C-alpha cells in the first residue's frame, strides 16, 4: 500500500523526526472532503516539520567552557592542590 511520510531534514546527529507516517489509498482522493482531509494532515505535518527545524537551528549549541576558549580556570581541586 502507498505510504506518505513527512520528516524533518536529517539533524547533525541522530535520526530525523517523523511527523506523519500514513498508509494512503485512492479512497483518500475519492471525494473533495477526503482529499481535503489528507491535504490538511499533510499541511499540519509540513508546518510542524518546519517549526521543528527552525527550533533546532535557534537553539544555542551547548559547548563546554574549554571549547569556548576559557583559560585559567583551574577548578576547585586544582586550586586546593596548589
BAVEXKOL-54836 format. One record per residue (C-alpha): x, y, z. Coordinates in pm, whole numbers, plus 32768, in hexadecimal, padded with zeros to 4 digits. Example, Ala and Ser with C-alpha at 12.3 -4.5 7.8 and 13.67 -1.06 7.14 Angstrom:
BEGIN
84CE7E3E830C/85577F9682CA/
This chain:
BEGIN
800080008000/808681607FB6/810E822580D7/813F8399811C/825283FD820C/82B2855C827D/83F585828341/84DE869883A2/862986B682ED/873585D18375/87BE867384B1/8937868584ED/891C855385CA/880A845585F2/86D8840D8524/85E585018485/84A0853E853F/83748493849B/82438575849D/815C84AE83BB/817083438355/802D82D182B7/7FB781C181C9/7EDF825980BB/7E0481D67FA5/7D24825D7E95/7C0B82797F93/7CCB83A38020/7C9384507ED2/7B3483CA7E8C/7A7F850A7EF0/7ACE86767F28/7A948643809C/7B83851A80BA/7C8C85C47FE4/7C69870180B4/7CA4863D81F3/7DE0859F8162/7E6386F280F3/7E12877F824C/7EDB866B82F9/7FFB86A38207/7FF988198245/7FFE87E683C0/812486F683A4/81E487DB82B9/81A88908839B/8218884084CD/835087C78416/83AF892A83B6/8378899F851C/844A888085A8/856788D384B9/855A8A468510/855289F68685/86828914865D/87418A2585A4/86E08B2C86A6/875E8A5F87CD/88B88ACF8836/89BE89C48813/8A1B893A8963/8B91894A8982/8C7689108AA5/8D3B8A378B36/8E7A89988AB0/8DF6899F894A/8DA08B0F896F/8F088B6889B5/8EE58BB38B29/903F8B988BBF/90C98BB28D19/8FA68B078DC2/90488A048E9C/8F1689838F56/8EF6893890CB/8FD8880590D2/90F588B09019/90DB89E490F8/90E1890C9235/9213884E91BB/92D4898E9172/
